[in-house]
Amino acid sequence: MQVTETLKDGLKRGYTITVSAAELDAKVTEKLIEAQPEVEIKGFRKGKVPMAMLRKSFGARVLGDAMQDAIDGAMKDHFEKSGDRPAMQPKVEMQSGDSWKEGQDVVVAMTYEALPAIPELDLAKVKLEKLIVKAEDKAVTEALENLAKSAQAFEEKKKGSKAKDGDQVVIDFKGSVDGDYFEGGSGEDYPLVLGSKSFIPGFEEQLIGAKAGDEVKVNVTFPESYGAKHLAGKAAVFECTVKAVNGPKAAEIDDELAKKFGAESLEALKGQVAERLEAEYVGAARAVMKRALLDQLDGMVKFDLPPSLVEAEASQIAHQLWHDENPDHHGHDHGSIETTDEHKSLAERRVRLGLLLAEIGRVAKVEVSDAEMTQAVMMQARQYPGQERAFFEYVQKNAQMQQQLRAPIFEDKVVDHIVAGAKVTEKEVTKEKLQKAVEALDEL
């Protein structure tokens, strides 16, 4: 078996791998010998079929596997000896194409882009600032007020009061399409909060200004994507009788409110709210510090980048930004999307930092544990209620999905490793200053 270099240009590599006919024949024989004990052919006992007959019956079938094994083995041996790590799956092509015949040497061309050598960093030189925010009384009070609003009740407004956005109207309603009442289109004593968007678009707005005792005809059109296909896109009329108009009344901030949220007392609820707020502040402060770390790392290293990785990342960025700007277009039938210099510049940063973090993690032997992966899968599975088991099975069979879940966990662990060895100073700031720092973050 021979490996000959044909290209070495920057990170681009090219080789020809030659597997001699004799080596390939030996590989076929080896596979036939492995299979011989289990083979049974009419006229011969199991395991006693002569090699000549095995070769005649199964040689052609085994040949393809032997060829693939020989090439895979040569590639593995090459990467172990050279130390190269391909940026993407190497491209492998048979030189002879369809003209190859049994008994000839096998010659394949292998091309790839090698991952660059990553310069070693002195992580002790990294200097970071950790923002600390305490949960002030004002923030706790504001959070309690929001909880009180979410636990609000409704009380009947004065007779003759007109319904406004945020009010609750109690209605009887009956819906029809083309003059025919349809199943599921009626209800009695239904409490509808105006502005909640819980009914068909345009329904609630037509009840603003209504009073108790009013009869209102609401004209709407069912969305094209409506679940009931016989109603999708159809114009409908709902005959509504307003039986009551109720105004919102926030719950009192007291022990009773605390009990509604599982706390023993108001003081206990305040403590829980303060803890939750400070946990949110910690998360936000970490995002700010992580961005500062990535900016610093980006300025500390320079190395060649595999063009294929940059191109793939730039294309993904352009595609994602296009969908962000066209949120109603969910498919991929939008034609090609051109990448710009801005996309390429951002892609270069992402690839450079990704390779750097991967190398730091590799050297530090950072690993994602099975328990961490299981937790990540469980978190993701919650998005598919009732189908959690199917999602688990999908992840188990899909290596790409596993990598998508593993990558952010690995990155966060590498960031934690770097922070642990960096010089970190704490700085206490207000919630407002932290918020401004978060808003200043750009998408990476």
LOTI-578741 format. One line per 8 residues: number of its first residue (from 1); for each residue x, y, z of N, C-alpha, C. Coordinates in steps of 0.1 Angstrom, whole numbers, plus 2048, in hexadecimal, padded with zeros to 3 digits. Atoms other than C-alpha are relative to their C-alpha. Example, Ala and Ser with C-alpha at 12.3 -4.5 7.8 and 13.67 -1.06 7.14 Angstrom:
<sites>
1) 809 7F4 800 87B 7D3 84E 809 80C 800; 7F7 7F5 800 889 7F5 847 7F8 80B 808
</sites>
This chain:
<sites>
1) 809 7F4 800 800 800 800 809 80C 800; 7F7 7F5 801 80F 821 7F6 7F7 80D 800; 806 7F3 800 805 845 7FE 80A 80A 7FB; 7F7 7F7 807 814 860 7E8 7F9 80E 801; 805 7F2 7FF 810 886 7EF 800 806 7F2; 801 7F9 80D 803 899 7D1 7FD 80F 801; 803 7F1 7FD 7F9 8BB 7E1 803 804 80E; 7FE 7FA 7F3 805 8D0 7FE 800 80F 7FE
9) 801 7F2 802 7F9 8F3 7FB 7F8 807 80C; 807 7FB 7F4 7F1 905 81C 7FA 7F5 808; 806 80B 7F9 7D8 8EE 82D 7FA 7F6 7F6; 806 80A 809 7CE 8DC 80D 80A 7F5 7FE; 7F8 80C 801 7DB 8B9 80A 7FA 7F7 7F5; 805 80A 80A 7DA 89F 7EE 80A 7F4 800; 7F8 80C 800 7E6 87B 7ED 7FA 7F6 7F6; 805 80C 807 7E3 85C 7D7 803 7F4 809
17) 7FF 80D 7F9 7DD 83B 7E9 800 7F5 7F7; 7FF 80C 809 7E8 81C 7D6 7FF 7F3 808; 801 80D 7FA 7DC 7FA 7E1 803 7F6 7F5; 7FC 809 80B 7EE 7DF 7CD 7F5 7F5 7FF; 809 80B 802 7DA 7C3 7BE 803 7F5 80A; 7FC 80B 7F7 7ED 7AA 7D4 7FA 803 80E; 805 7FC 7F3 7E4 7BE 7F4 7F1 7FF 800; 80F 801 801 7BF 7BF 7E9 7FC 7F2 801
25) 803 80E 800 7BF 79A 7E2 802 7FA 80E; 7FD 805 7F3 7CE 793 804 7F5 804 80A; 80B 7FB 7F8 7B3 7A8 814 7F3 7F8 7FE; 80B 808 803 798 795 802 801 7F2 806; 7FE 80D 7FA 7A7 774 80D 7FE 801 80F; 801 7FE 7F1 7A9 781 831 7F1 800 804; 80F 7FF 7FD 783 789 830 7F9 7F3 7FE; 806 80D 802 77A 768 821 804 7F6 80B
33) 7FC 809 7F5 78E 755 83C 7F8 803 80C; 808 7FC 7F5 77C 769 856 7F1 7FB 7FF; 80E 804 802 75A 760 847 7FF 7F0 7FF; 801 80E 803 763 73B 83F 7F9 7F7 80B; 807 808 7F6 758 72C 861 7F1 800 800; 80E 7FE 800 735 739 85C 7F9 7FD 7F3; 806 802 80D 730 731 837 7FC 7F1 7FE; 805 80D 802 71B 713 82D 7FB 800 7F2
41) 804 801 80E 717 709 808 7FC 7F1 7FE; 805 80D 803 704 6EB 7FB 80B 7F7 7FB; 7F6 809 803 71B 6CD 7FA 80C 801 809; 7F5 7FE 7F6 732 6DA 815 7FA 803 80E; 805 7FD 7F2 72E 6DB 83B 804 80E 803; 7FD 7F3 7FC 72E 6FC 84C 80E 802 805; 7F2 7FD 7FC 751 70A 84F 80A 7F8 7F8; 7F6 808 808 760 6F1 836 800 803 7F1
49) 800 7FD 80E 75A 703 815 80E 804 7FC; 7F2 7FC 804 77B 705 802 801 80E 7FC; 7FD 7F2 803 78B 726 7FD 7FD 804 7F2; 802 7FD 80F 78A 724 7D7 7F1 802 7FD; 80E 7FE 803 764 720 7D8 7FB 80C 807; 804 7F3 7F9 760 73C 7F2 804 80C 7F7; 7FC 7F4 809 774 753 7DB 7F7 801 7F4; 808 800 80C 75F 749 7BD 7F2 805 803
57) 80E 7FD 7FC 73E 74D 7D0 7FF 80E 806; 802 7F4 7F9 745 76B 7E5 80B 80B 7FE; 7F4 7F7 802 766 77B 7D9 7FC 80E 7FB; 804 7F3 806 755 796 7C4 7F9 809 80A; 808 7F9 7F6 73E 79F 7E1 809 806 80B; 7F6 7FC 7F5 75B 7A1 7FA 80A 80B 7FB; 7F6 7F7 806 771 7B5 7E2 7FE 80F 803; 803 7F2 7FD 75F 7D6 7E7 803 804 80F
65) 7FD 7FE 7F2 761 7D3 80D 80F 801 803; 7F1 800 7FE 786 7CA 80B 807 80C 7FB; 7FB 7F4 806 78D 7E7 7F4 7FE 80C 80A; 803 7F5 7F7 77C 7FF 80C 808 7FF 80D; 7F8 801 7F4 78D 7F1 82B 80F 804 7FD; 7F2 7FD 803 7AF 7F4 81A 802 80F 7FF; 7FF 7F2 802 7A9 818 810 7FE 807 80E; 802 7FA 7F3 79B 821 833 80C 7FE 809
73) 7F4 803 7F8 7B9 810 843 80C 809 7FC; 7F5 7F8 805 7D1 823 82D 7FE 80F 805; 803 7F3 7FB 7C0 844 836 802 802 80F; 7FE 7FF 7F1 7C0 83D 85B 80F 800 803; 7F1 801 7FD 7E5 833 85A 807 80E 7FC; 7FA 7F3 805 7ED 854 846 7FD 80B 80B; 803 7F5 7F6 7DB 86A 860 808 7FE 80D; 7F8 802 7F4 7EC 859 87D 80F 803 7FE
81) 7F1 7FD 803 80F 85C 86D 802 80F 7FE; 7FE 7F2 803 80A 880 860 7FC 809 80B; 806 7F7 7F5 7F7 88E 87E 7F6 809 7FA; 80B 7F7 806 7DF 89F 865 7F3 7FC 806; 80E 802 7FD 7BB 8A4 870 7F8 807 7F6; 807 7FA 80A 7A4 8AA 853 7F5 809 805; 80A 7F6 7FC 78D 8C9 856 7F2 7FA 7FD; 80D 806 804 771 8B6 844 803 7F3 7FB
89) 7FE 80E 806 76C 893 836 808 801 7F4; 7F8 800 80C 788 88C 81D 7F8 7FC 7F4; 806 804 80C 77E 889 7F9 809 7F5 7FA; 7F8 80C 805 788 867 7EB 7F9 7FC 7F3; 805 804 80D 785 85E 7C6 809 7F5 7FA; 7F8 80A 807 790 83F 7B3 806 806 7F3; 7FA 7FA 80C 7A9 849 798 7FB 7F9 7F3; 804 807 80D 79E 82E 77F 7F2 801 7FE
97) 80F 7FF 802 779 834 784 7FA 7F3 7FD; 807 80C 803 763 81A 774 808 7F6 7F8; 7F8 809 809 77F 80C 75F 809 7F6 808; 7F8 80A 7F7 78F 7F9 77D 7FB 7F2 7FE; 804 80E 802 790 7D4 779 807 7F8 80B; 7FA 808 7F5 797 7B9 793 80D 7FB 7FB; 7F2 804 803 7BC 7B0 794 809 80C 7FE; 7F8 7F4 801 7C7 7D4 790 802 807 80D
105) 7FE 7F8 7F4 7D6 7EB 7AA 7F5 80A 801; 80A 7F6 7FD 7BD 803 7BB 807 80D 803; 7F9 7F3 7FE 7C8 827 7B9 7F4 80B 803; 80A 7F6 7FD 7B3 842 7CB 807 80D 803; 7FB 7F2 7FD 7B8 868 7CE 7F9 805 80D; 806 7FB 7F3 7B2 876 7F1 804 80F 801; 7FD 7F2 7FE 7AF 89C 7F6 7F9 805 80D; 807 7FB 7F4 7A7 8AF 816 807 80D 804
113) 7FA 7F4 7FA 7AE 8CF 829 803 7FC 80F; 7FC 804 7F2 7C2 8C9 849 7FD 80B 80A; 802 7F6 7F6 7B9 8DA 869 80E 807 803; 7F3 7FA 7FE 7D4 8F4 871 806 7FD 80E; 7F9 801 7F3 7ED 8F3 88D 7FB 80C 808; 805 7F6 7F8 7DE 907 8A9 80B 805 80A; 7F6 7FB 7F6 7F7 91D 8BD 7FB 7FE 80E; 804 802 7F2 7F8 916 8E2 7FF 80E 806
121) 803 7F3 7FA 7EA 932 8F7 804 7FF 80F; 7FF 7FF 7F2 7F4 93D 91A 7F3 806 806; 80E 7FC 7FB 7D1 93E 929 801 809 80C; 7FE 7F8 7F4 7DF 94F 948 800 80F 7FC; 7FF 7F2 804 7E3 96F 933 7F2 805 7FD; 80E 7FC 803 7BD 970 92D 7FB 808 80C; 805 7F7 7F6 7AE 98D 941 7F1 802 7FE; 80F 7FF 801 788 98E 947 7FA 808 80B
129) 807 7F8 7F6 76F 9A3 959 7F2 7F9 802; 80D 806 7FD 751 992 96A 7F7 80A 807; 80A 7F6 7FB 733 9A8 96F 7F7 7F9 80B; 809 805 7F5 720 9A3 990 7F5 809 802; 80C 7F8 7FE 6FD 9AF 995 7F8 7FA 80B; 808 805 7F5 6EA 9AC 9B5 7F1 803 7FD; 80E 7FE 802 6C4 9A9 9B6 7FB 80B 809; 805 7F5 7F8 6B9 9CB 9C2 7F1 7FF 804
137) 80E 800 7FB 699 9D1 9D5 7F6 804 7F5; 809 7FB 80B 68B 9E4 9B7 7FD 7F5 7F6; 802 80A 80A 691 9C7 99F 7F7 7F5 806; 809 80A 7FA 681 9AE 9B8 7F2 805 800; 80D 7FA 800 663 9C5 9BC 7FA 7FF 7F2; 805 800 80E 65F 9C8 996 7FD 7F2 7FC; 803 80E 804 661 9A2 992 7F3 7FB 808; 80C 803 7F8 647 99E 9AE 7F3 806 7F9
145) 80B 7FA 807 630 9B6 99C 7FC 7F9 7F3; 803 808 80C 633 9A2 97C 7F9 7F3 803; 807 80D 7FB 62A 982 98F 7F2 803 804; 80E 7FD 7FC 60C 994 99D 7F7 802 7F4; 808 7FE 80D 601 99E 97A 7FD 7F3 7FA; 802 80D 806 605 97B 96E 7F6 7F8 808; 80A 807 7F8 5EF 96F 98B 7F3 808 801; 80C 7F7 7FF 5D5 98A 984 7F3 7F9 7FF
153) 80E 805 801 5B0 984 988 7F9 80B 7F8; 808 7F6 807 594 997 977 7F3 802 808; 80C 7FC 7F9 577 9AA 986 7F7 808 7F7; 809 7F9 80A 558 9B7 975 801 80F 801; 7FF 7F1 800 55A 9DB 96A 7F2 806 801; 80C 7F9 7FE 540 9F5 96F 7F6 7FE 7F4; 80A 802 80A 520 9F1 95B 802 80A 7F5; 7FE 7F7 80B 524 9FF 938 80E 803 7FC
161) 7F2 7FE 804 54A 9FE 938 803 7F8 7F3; 7FC 806 80C 559 9F7 917 80D 7F8 801; 7F4 809 7FF 572 9DB 912 80C 806 7F9; 7F3 7FC 806 596 9E4 90C 80A 7F5 800; 7F5 80A 801 5B6 9D2 904 805 7FC 80E; 7FC 804 7F2 5BF 9BD 923 7F4 7FC 808; 80C 804 7F9 59B 9BA 92F 7FC 7F1 7FC; 806 80D 803 589 999 931 7F2 801 7FC
169) 80F 800 803 568 995 91F 7FB 7F1 800; 807 80D 800 551 978 926 7F6 7FF 7F5; 808 800 80C 540 96E 906 7FA 7F2 7FD; 805 80C 807 529 955 8F6 802 803 7F1; 7FD 7FE 80E 532 950 8D1 7FC 7F4 7F8; 804 80B 809 527 93C 8B3 805 804 7F2; 7FA 7FD 80C 53B 93B 893 7FA 7F9 7F4; 805 806 80C 530 935 86F 809 803 7F4
177) 7F9 7FE 80C 53F 931 84D 7F6 7FF 7F5; 80A 800 80B 52A 93A 82E 7F2 7FE 806; 80D 801 7FA 50C 93C 846 7FD 7F3 807; 802 80D 7F9 511 919 854 808 800 80C; 7F9 802 7F4 51A 914 878 809 7F4 800; 7F7 80C 801 538 8FD 87C 804 7FB 80E; 7FE 807 7F3 541 8E4 897 80D 806 806; 7F5 7FB 7F8 558 8F1 8B2 801 80F 7FF
185) 800 7F2 802 550 915 8A9 7F8 808 80A; 809 7FA 7F6 53A 91D 8C7 805 7FE 80E; 7FC 801 7F2 53F 923 8EC 7F7 809 809; 808 7F8 7F6 52D 931 90B 808 804 80C; 7F9 7FB 7F4 53A 946 927 80F 7FF 7FF; 7F2 801 802 55C 947 918 808 80C 804; 7F8 7F4 7FC 575 95E 92A 80C 802 7F7; 7F6 7FD 80A 58A 96E 90F 807 80D 804
193) 7F8 7F4 7FD 5A6 986 918 804 807 7F3; 7FD 7F8 80C 5A9 9A1 8FD 80F 803 7FF; 7F2 7FE 801 5CC 9A3 8F0 808 7F3 803; 7F9 80D 7FD 5D5 97F 8FA 804 7F8 7F3; 7FD 807 80D 5D5 974 8D5 7FD 7F1 801; 804 80E 7FE 5C4 954 8E0 7F6 7FB 7F6; 80A 803 80A 5AA 956 8C5 806 803 7F2; 7FC 7FE 80D 5AC 959 89F 805 80F 7FE
201) 7FB 7F2 802 5C0 978 893 7F4 809 7FC; 80B 7F7 804 5A8 996 892 7F4 7FF 808; 80C 803 7F9 58E 987 8A9 7FF 80A 80C; 800 7F9 7F3 597 998 8CA 7FF 80F 7FE; 800 7F1 803 59C 9BB 8BB 7F2 805 7FE; 80D 7FC 803 578 9BC 8B0 7F7 800 80C; 807 7FF 7F3 56C 9B8 8D4 804 80C 808; 7FC 7F4 7F9 57E 9D7 8E0 7F6 80A 7FE
209) 80A 7F6 800 565 9F1 8E9 7F2 7FA 803; 80D 806 7FE 549 9D8 8EF 7FC 801 80F; 805 7FF 7F2 533 9DA 90F 7F8 7F3 803; 808 80C 7FC 521 9BF 923 7F2 802 7FA; 80D 7FF 807 501 9B7 910 801 802 7F1; 7FE 7FD 80E 50F 9C0 8EE 800 7F3 7F8; 7FF 80B 809 50B 9A8 8D1 809 805 7F4; 7F6 7FC 80A 529 9AA 8B9 802 7F5 7F6
217) 7FD 80A 80B 52E 999 897 80F 802 7FD; 7F2 800 802 553 991 894 803 7F9 7F3; 7FC 806 80D 560 98C 870 80F 7FD 800; 7F2 804 800 580 979 86D 803 7F6 7F4; 7FC 80A 80A 593 963 854 80A 7F6 807; 7F8 80A 7FA 5A2 943 860 80E 800 7F9; 7F3 800 807 5C8 941 859 801 7F4 7F6; 7FE 80B 80A 5D3 92B 83B 806 7F4 807
225) 7FA 80B 7F9 5E7 916 854 7F8 7FB 80B; 809 805 7F5 5C9 910 86B 7FF 7F1 800; 800 80F 7FF 5C8 8ED 879 7F5 7F9 7FA; 80C 806 807 5A5 8E5 86D 800 804 7F2; 7FE 7FC 80E 5AA 8E3 848 7F3 805 7F9; 80C 7FB 806 585 8E8 840 7FD 80E 803; 802 7F2 7FC 587 90A 851 80C 809 7FB; 7F4 7F8 804 5AA 915 845 7FD 809 7F5
233) 802 7F6 80B 5A9 935 831 7F2 805 7FE; 80E 7FD 802 583 938 835 7FC 80D 808; 805 7F5 7F9 571 958 83F 7F5 7FB 809; 80A 804 7F6 55B 954 85E 7FA 80C 807; 807 7F6 7F8 542 968 872 7FD 7F9 80E; 803 805 7F3 540 963 898 7F6 80A 806; 80A 7F8 7F9 520 96F 8A9 803 800 80F; 7FC 7FF 7F2 52B 97B 8CC 7F6 808 808
241) 808 7F8 7F6 517 985 8EA 809 802 80C; 7F7 7FC 7F5 52B 998 904 7F8 7FF 80D; 808 801 7F4 51F 98D 926 806 808 80C; 7FA 7F8 7F5 538 99F 93C 80D 806 7FB; 7F3 7FA 802 556 9B6 93A 807 801 80D; 7F9 800 7F3 570 9B0 955 80E 807 7FE; 7F3 7F9 801 58F 9C5 95C 80A 7F8 808; 7F6 808 7F9 5B0 9B6 968 803 806 80D
249) 7FD 7FC 7F3 5B9 9B8 98C 80C 7F8 805; 7F4 807 7FC 5DD 9B0 996 7FF 7FA 80E; 801 806 7F3 5E1 999 9B3 808 808 80A; 7F8 7F9 7F6 5ED 9A7 9D4 80D 7FA 802; 7F2 806 7FD 612 9A3 9DC 800 7FD 80F; 800 804 7F2 60E 990 9FC 803 7F1 801; 7FD 80E 7FE 611 96D A0B 7F7 7F7 7F7; 809 808 809 5F3 961 9F6 806 7FE 7F2
257) 7F9 800 80D 606 96A 9D6 80B 7F6 801; 7F4 809 7FF 625 958 9E3 7FC 7F1 800; 804 80E 800 611 938 9E9 7FC 7FB 7F3; 804 804 80D 604 939 9C6 80C 7FC 7F8; 7F4 804 807 628 936 9BA 809 7F7 808; 7F9 80B 7F9 632 91B 9D3 809 804 80B; 7F8 7FC 7F4 642 930 9EE 7F8 801 80C; 807 800 7F4 639 92F A12 7FB 80E 805
265) 804 7F2 7FC 638 955 A17 806 80A 7F6; 7FB 7F5 809 63F 976 A05 80F 801 801; 7F2 7FE 7FE 661 978 A14 808 7F4 7F9; 7FA 80B 807 669 955 A07 800 802 7F1; 802 7FD 80F 65C 95F 9E4 80A 80B 7FC; 7F6 7F6 803 672 97E 9E5 80E 7FA 7FF; 7F3 807 801 690 968 9EC 802 7F8 7F3; 7FF 808 80D 688 951 9CF 801 809 7F4
273) 7FF 7F7 80B 683 96E 9B8 80E 806 7FF; 7F3 7FB 800 6A4 97D 9C2 80A 7F6 7FB; 7F7 80B 805 6B6 95C 9BC 7FE 7FE 7F1; 803 801 80E 6A5 959 99A 806 80B 7F8; 7FA 7F4 807 6AF 97C 990 80F 7FF 7FF; 7F1 801 800 6D3 977 99B 805 7F5 7F7; 7FD 80B 80A 6D4 956 987 800 806 7F2; 801 7FB 80D 6C9 969 969 80B 80A 7FD
281) 7F5 7F7 801 6E3 984 96F 80D 7F9 7FD; 7F4 808 801 6FE 969 972 801 7FB 7F1; 800 805 80E 6F3 95B 950 804 80B 7F6; 7FE 7F4 809 6F3 97D 93F 80F 804 801; 7F2 7FC 7FE 715 986 94F 80A 7F6 7F9; 7F7 80A 806 724 965 943 800 802 7F0; 801 7FE 80F 718 96D 91F 809 80C 7FC; 7F8 7F4 803 729 98F 921 80F 7FC 801
289) 7F2 804 7FE 749 980 92F 805 7F6 7F5; 7FC 809 80B 749 964 915 803 808 7F3; 7FD 7F8 80C 747 97E 8F9 80D 807 801; 7F3 7F9 7FE 764 991 908 80B 7F6 7FE; 7F5 80A 801 778 971 90A 802 7FC 7F2; 7FF 804 80E 771 967 8E6 807 80C 7F8; 7F9 7F5 806 77B 98A 8DB 80F 800 802; 7F2 7FF 7FC 79B 988 8EE 808 7F4 7F9
297) 7FA 80B 806 7A3 965 8E1 802 802 7F1; 7FF 7FD 80F 79C 970 8BD 80C 809 7FD; 7F4 7F7 802 7B7 98B 8C1 80D 7FA 804; 7F3 806 7FB 7D1 973 8D0 806 7F6 7F7; 7FB 80A 809 7D4 95A 8B4 7FD 803 7F2; 802 7FF 80E 7D8 959 88F 805 7F3 7FA; 7FC 80C 806 7DA 939 87A 7F8 7FE 7F3; 807 802 80D 7D0 92D 857 7F3 7F8 803
305) 80D 807 7FF 7AB 922 854 7FD 7F8 7F4; 804 809 80B 79E 905 83F 7F5 807 7F8; 80A 7F8 808 78C 917 822 7F2 7F9 800; 80D 807 801 771 8FC 821 7F8 802 80C; 808 7FD 7F4 767 902 845 7FB 80E 800; 805 7F2 801 766 928 840 7F5 801 7F6; 80B 800 80B 751 923 820 7F3 7FB 805; 80C 806 7FB 739 90C 831 7F9 809 80B
313) 805 7F7 7F5 736 923 850 7FA 80D 7FA; 805 7F4 806 731 942 83A 7F2 7FD 7F9; 80C 804 807 716 930 826 7F5 7FE 80A; 80A 802 7F6 704 926 846 7FC 80D 806; 803 7F2 7FA 706 94A 854 7F6 807 7F7; 808 7F9 80A 6F8 958 834 7F2 7FA 7FF; 80D 807 800 6DC 93E 834 7F7 804 80C; 807 7FD 7F4 6D3 945 858 7FB 80E 800
321) 804 7F1 801 6D2 96B 853 7F5 802 7F7; 80A 7FF 80A 6BD 967 834 7F2 7FC 807; 80C 805 7FA 6A3 953 848 7FC 80A 80C; 803 7F6 7F6 6A5 96D 865 7F9 80C 7FA; 806 7F4 807 69C 988 84C 7F3 7FC 7F9; 80C 805 807 681 972 83C 7F9 7F5 809; 805 80A 7F6 670 961 85A 7F4 7F8 7FB; 80C 808 804 651 956 847 804 7F5 7F6
329) 7FC 80A 809 666 941 82F 807 7F5 807; 7FA 80B 7F8 66C 920 840 807 7F5 7F8; 7FA 80A 809 677 90B 822 80E 803 7FB; 7F2 7FD 805 698 909 80F 7FF 801 7F1; 801 7FE 80F 68A 910 7EC 801 80E 7FC; 7FE 7F2 803 697 933 7EC 80C 803 7F7; 7F5 7FE 809 6B3 92E 7D4 80D 802 808; 7F3 7FF 7F9 6D8 934 7DB 801 80E 807
337) 7FE 7F3 7F8 6E2 94F 7F5 80F 803 7FF; 7F2 7FC 802 702 962 7ED 806 803 80E; 7F9 7FC 7F4 71C 965 809 807 80D 7FD; 7F9 7F3 801 72B 988 80F 80D 800 807; 7F4 7FF 7F9 74C 993 81C 7FE 801 80F; 803 800 7F2 73B 99A 83D 7FD 7F2 805; 803 80E 7FC 72E 976 83E 80E 7F8 802; 7F4 807 800 751 96A 836 809 804 80D
345) 7F8 7FB 7F5 762 980 851 7FA 7F9 80D; 806 806 7F4 749 973 86C 803 7F1 800; 7FD 80F 800 74F 94F 860 80E 7FD 804; 7F2 802 7FC 774 953 863 802 801 80F; 7FF 7FE 7F1 770 95F 887 7FB 7F3 807; 806 80C 7F9 759 942 890 809 7F3 7FE; 7F8 80B 803 76F 928 87F 80D 800 809; 7F3 7FE 7F8 78F 936 890 7FD 7FD 80E
353) 803 802 7F2 77F 937 8B2 7FB 7F1 803; 804 80E 7FF 76F 915 8AD 80B 7F6 801; 7F4 809 801 790 904 8A4 808 802 80D; 7F7 7FD 7F4 7A2 916 8C1 7FA 7FA 80C; 807 806 7F4 788 90C 8DB 801 7F1 800; 7FF 80F 801 788 8E8 8CE 80E 7FB 804; 7F2 804 7FC 7AE 8E7 8D1 803 801 80F; 7FE 7FE 7F1 7AE 8F5 8F4 7F9 7F5 808
361) 807 80B 7F9 794 8DC 8FE 806 7F3 7FE; 7F9 80D 802 7A7 8BF 8EE 80C 7FF 809; 7F4 800 7F7 7C7 8C8 900 7FD 7FF 80E; 804 800 7F2 7B5 8CD 921 7F7 7F4 803; 808 80C 7FF 7A2 8AC 91B 7F2 803 805; 80E 7FD 7FD 780 8BD 91E 7F7 7F6 7F9; 809 80A 806 764 8A4 918 7F2 803 805; 80E 7FF 7FC 73E 8A4 918 7FC 7F3 805
369) 803 80D 7FA 732 889 92F 7F2 7FB 7FB; 80D 806 804 715 871 928 7F5 807 807; 80B 7F9 7F8 701 882 944 7FD 80D 7FA; 802 7F3 806 706 8A4 934 7F8 7FF 7F3; 807 802 80D 6FB 897 912 7F1 7FC 802; 80E 804 7FD 6DC 886 921 7F8 80C 804; 808 7F4 7FC 6D2 8A6 932 7FD 809 7F4; 803 7F8 80C 6D6 8B9 911 7F5 7FA 7F7
377) 80A 806 808 6C1 8A0 8FF 7F2 801 806; 80D 7FE 7F8 6A6 8A2 91A 7FB 80E 7FE; 804 7F2 801 6A6 8C8 918 7FA 802 7F2; 804 7FE 80E 6A2 8C6 8F2 7F3 7F8 7FE; 80C 809 802 687 8AA 8F4 7F4 807 805; 80C 7F9 7FB 670 8C1 908 7F9 808 7F5; 806 7F8 80B 66A 8D4 8E8 7F6 7F7 7F8; 809 809 807 657 8B5 8DB 7F8 7F8 80A
385) 808 807 7F6 63D 8AC 8F6 7F9 7F4 7FA; 807 80C 805 630 889 8F2 809 7F8 7F6; 7F7 807 809 64D 880 8DA 80E 7FF 805; 7F3 800 7FA 66A 880 8F2 808 7F3 7FD; 7F9 80D 803 672 85B 8ED 805 800 7F2; 7FC 800 80E 672 85F 8C7 80C 809 7FE; 7F4 7F6 801 68A 87D 8CB 80C 7FA 805; 7F5 807 7FA 6A1 869 8E1 806 7F6 7F6
393) 7FB 80A 80A 6A3 84D 8C7 806 807 7F4; 7FB 7F9 80C 6A8 866 8AB 80F 805 803; 7F3 7FB 7FC 6C6 876 8BE 80A 7F4 800; 7F7 80C 7FE 6D5 853 8C5 805 7FB 7F2; 7FD 805 80E 6D5 84B 89F 806 80B 7F7; 7FB 7F5 808 6E0 86D 893 80C 807 806; 7F3 7FB 7FB 705 876 898 800 80F 7FF; 800 7F2 802 700 899 88A 7F8 807 80B
401) 808 7FA 7F6 6E5 8A1 8A3 807 7FF 80D; 7F9 801 7F4 6FA 894 8BF 80B 80A 801; 7F6 7F6 801 716 8AB 8B4 7FB 80E 803; 807 7F3 7FE 6FE 8C9 8B3 7FD 802 80F; 803 7FE 7F2 6F5 8C2 8D7 80D 800 809; 7F4 801 7F8 718 8BA 8E3 809 80D 7FE; 7F7 7F4 803 729 8D9 8D3 7FF 80B 80A; 801 7F4 7F6 71B 8F5 8E9 804 7FC 80E
409) 7FB 804 7F3 721 8E0 908 80F 800 801; 7F1 801 801 745 8DA 8FE 805 80E 801; 7FB 7F2 801 74A 8FF 8F6 7FF 807 80E; 802 7FA 7F2 73C 90A 918 80A 7FB 80A; 7F7 806 7F7 752 8F2 92A 80F 805 7FD; 7F3 7FB 804 771 8FE 917 801 80F 805; 800 7F2 7FB 767 922 91F 802 800 80F; 7FE 801 7F2 764 919 944 80F 7FC 804
417) 7F2 804 7FE 787 908 942 809 80D 7FE; 7F7 7F4 803 796 928 933 7FE 80B 80C; 803 7F6 7F5 785 93F 94D 806 7FC 80D; 7FA 805 7F4 791 929 969 80F 803 801; 7F2 7FD 7FF 7B5 930 95F 803 80F 7FC; 7FE 7F2 804 7B0 955 955 800 809 80D; 801 7F6 7F6 7B3 974 96A 7F3 807 7FF; 80D 7FB 800 790 97D 973 7FE 80A 80B
425) 803 7F6 7F6 786 99D 985 7F1 802 800; 80E 7FE 7FF 763 9A2 992 7FD 80F 801; 805 7F2 800 750 9C3 98D 7F1 800 802; 80E 7FF 7FD 72F 9CB 99D 7FA 80B 7F8; 807 7F6 808 717 9DD 986 7F1 7FF 802; 80E 800 7FF 6F3 9E6 984 7F9 7F7 7F5; 807 809 809 6D9 9D1 972 7FF 807 7F2; 801 7F9 80C 6D6 9ED 958 80D 7FF 7F8
433) 7F3 801 807 6FB 9EC 950 802 7F2 7FA; 7FF 80D 805 6FA 9C7 94C 7F8 7FE 7F4; 809 801 80B 6DC 9CA 935 806 806 7F4; 7FA 7F9 80C 6EF 9E3 91F 80C 7F7 7FB; 7F5 809 804 70D 9CB 91E 7FB 7F4 7F8; 806 80B 807 6F6 9AF 913 7FB 805 7F2; 805 7FA 80D 6E6 9C5 8F8 80B 803 7F6; 7F5 7FC 808 708 9CE 8EB 806 7F3 7F9
441) 7FB 80D 806 70F 9A9 8E3 7FB 7FF 7F1; 803 803 80D 710 9A2 8BE 7FF 7F1 7FE; 800 80F 803 707 980 8AF 80E 7FC 7FB; 7F3 806 805 726 96B 8AA 7FD 7F6 7F6
</sites>
